[in-house]
Structures are given as structure tokens and as C-alpha cells.
Amino acid sequence: MDGFGRREFQLVLLRRMADYQPDLVASAIGSLDASRTEMRQVNARWQRMLRSSRFPGGERRLRLVLGQPVSSTERLLGDVTCRTAWWMLPLWPDLRFEALIGPDGSVLQEWLIRPGTTAAPRLENVTDLVPWRYVVNDVAERFAPVRHQAETVPSRWHVAFSAPDGGRRRSYVAHFVWGLLQTVEELPGKDRR
């Protein structure tokens, strides 16, 4: 796909994150030698390509843009054998872009994850939850049990959990875009002793 590769794909991911973390996105755009205008243009082009009948879907779309995955493996979900594939993105060198691919080649889930070989940053309490340092699984493991909630926008995900704070347990929701932590909010009236 002419002129659309890893750099542009990262700009597409950043476009959704800009709703939550405009300062972090501005810094990342600068590191890609891009502008906000280019980010918006690239995202608009991506949306047009996704709707085009000539643009391949599913896994073929990701391979065209990102190349061959750095690794992949089969994964059994119930009675269905799927595949999981991972790509490296320069903006997030300690993470991988993961796609869960159905038997027909469709992408069922795609987001940033921490590979099993990379340890998460220190995460002892809610105040450690700094945007862009953690992925969904980091929070889910540290604050288990959690409730996962997908949003109507495919790139967004929420994790509801409770954590101790000053002798009480308080309820929170962590907001993720493409699997990367954006913000955490305390839920009012939900604290317990």
C-alpha cells in the first residue's frame, strides 16, 4: 500500500488517543516528524481505505501496512482455533501490537500488549497508574478481580476494579485506547470498608 506503513499506522493509533492525552500525543507526533494536521489526514485516509471495497480486510490489511508479524501462534478459544500475531511499533518499543485473528482471517481484537518477556513497570497502587505506561493486562493482573467492558468504539476498552485507599476500598475505572492506559477515574459513592 503506497505511502501507508508503520509510521502512518502509529498516527492512526494516536488519533484515538488524542481524545484523552493530547499532550502525550503531541510529543509522539513530534517524534514521528509529523503534525496534528498530518495525523488527521492520515486517519481520514485510513477510514476511507477501511470502507473501500478494494482494500483488503482482516489480517491481510495488517500485513500490508505492518509487514510480517514478529511472531504468531495458534490459540484455542472454545472450539475455535484462532491465531494471535504480534508486530513491533517504534513508538512503544516495550510493547507489541497484537491481533487476534479468526479462522477466516478476520481480526477479532487488536491492541497493544506487553509481551511475556517484558516486565511491567512497578504497579503497587492506583497512584502508580500513569498514562501510557500500562496495558490492559497489567491492570487486570494487579487489581484482580476486574470487570472488562468494551466500548462501542472498537479501539476503546475499560477495566473496572477496586483498590485500597486509606483503609477503604474504592472503585475505579481505567480507560484504554488500543490497549494502552489513558486515564483512571474514581467512581463516586462506591467506596467500601
N, C-alpha and C positions, 0 to 999 in steps of 0.2 A: 504494500500500500504506500504509494508515493507520498513522502513527507509526513508520515504519521508513524512514529516509533515510540520508544520508551519515554523520551523527553515529553512528547505530546500526551502520552498516556498519563504520566505523572501530573501534568497540568489539568487533565480531566479529573483526576482524583482530588486535586487541590481545590478545584472549583466548588465541589460539595462541602469541603472542609471550611471554606471561607465564610460560610454562614455562622460558624461557631468561633473560629480562631483567625480573624483577619490579619492580625499582626504576625503570627507564625506563618500563615500562607504568604504574606508579603515577603518575608525573609526567604522562604523556599522558592518563590517565583524568581527572586533576585539571584539565588544560587543556580537557577536554570537559565540565567541570562534571558529572562522573559519579562513581560509586563502584564499588568492586570487585563489590559485590552487583548493581548495575545491569548491569555488564559481563557477569556470569554469567547474569543473567536474559535479557538481550538475546541472548546466544549460544544459550541454551536455546530461546528463541522462534525464532531463525533456523534452528536444527536442525529444529524442528517444521515450519516453513514449507517447508524443503527436502524434507521427507518427505511433505508434503501433496499429494494429487492435484489440488488446486485451485490450487496455487501454480505459476506458470509457471516453466519451466526455462530454462537456457542464457542467451542474450543478453537475452531478454525479462526475465528475473529482474534482471539488472544494470541495465537501463534503467528498470525500475520503482523500484528503490532509488536509483540514482545519477543518473537523468535521462539526457539525451542525452550521448553522449561529446563531449569537446572536439575530437576528430578521429578519423578512421579511414582505413584504406587496405586495398586488396586485397593479398594475399600468396600467392605460389605455393609450395606445399610438395609437391614431386614433381609429380604430375599433378593435384593437387587445389588449387583456388583457395579460399583461406580469407580471412578478414578479421581485421584487428587493430584494436581500438578502445581509446581511452585516456580516462580520467577523472581529474580533479584531486581530491585529498583534502587538506583543510586541515592535517592533522597532518604531512604530508610535502609541503610546497609545491614543493620542487625535484624531486619525483618524480611519476610518473603511475602509476595503476593500469591495467595492461594486460590485455586479454583477447584470446586467440587464439580466433576463432570459426570453427567448421567450416561447410561448405556448408549443413548442416541447421539451423544456428542454435545448435548445442551449443557450450559453452565447453570448449575443449581444454586451455587453460592460462590461469591468471590469477595475476598477481603485480605487485609494484611494480618499476618500471624507471626508469632515468634517461633523460629524453628527449635526443635527439642535440644539442639546443641548449644543454644544461646540462653544464658540465664537472664531472667527478668531483673530490672533494677530493683533495689530494696523497696519493699512494699509492706510496711508494718501497720499503718493505719490510713484512714481516709485522707488525712492531710498530705500523705505522700503521693496521692493521685494527681500527678502533674500532666497536663495535656501533652499528647504526642509521645509520652514515654511508655505507655502501656497499651496492650491489645486486650480484646475481649477475654481470652483465656486467662491472662494474668489476673484480672479482677475476679473472674469466676472461681479460680482456684483459691485465691487468698481469702475471699469473703463468702465461701460456700456455707450454706446453700444459697443460690441466687435464682432469680426468675428472669429468663431471657424473653425479650419482646422485640420482634421485628417491627419495623415501621412500614408504612405504605410505600415509602421511597426505598428501593432495593439497597441503596448504599448505606442506609442508616440502621442502627441496632441499639437497643437499650438493655441494660442489665440492672435489675432492682435487687438490692441487698440491704442487710442491716449490719451495723458495726458499733462497737462500744465507743462511748464518748463521755468522759466524766462520770462513770458509774451507771450510765444508762445506755441502752441500745437505741440507736437512731436509724431511721430508714432513709435510704438514698437511692438515686437512680443515676447511673453512669451512661452518658451519651457517647456513642461511637459513630464515626463515619468511615466507611471502608475498613471497619475493624479496629481503627485507631482511636484511642480515647480523646475526646474533645472537651468534655466538661462533666462535672459531677454536681448534682444538686440534692440538698436535703429535702425530704418530703415533710411538709408541715404536719404537726399533730400525730406523728407516727412513732414517737419515741416510747421505749418500754424500759422498765427497771430490770 
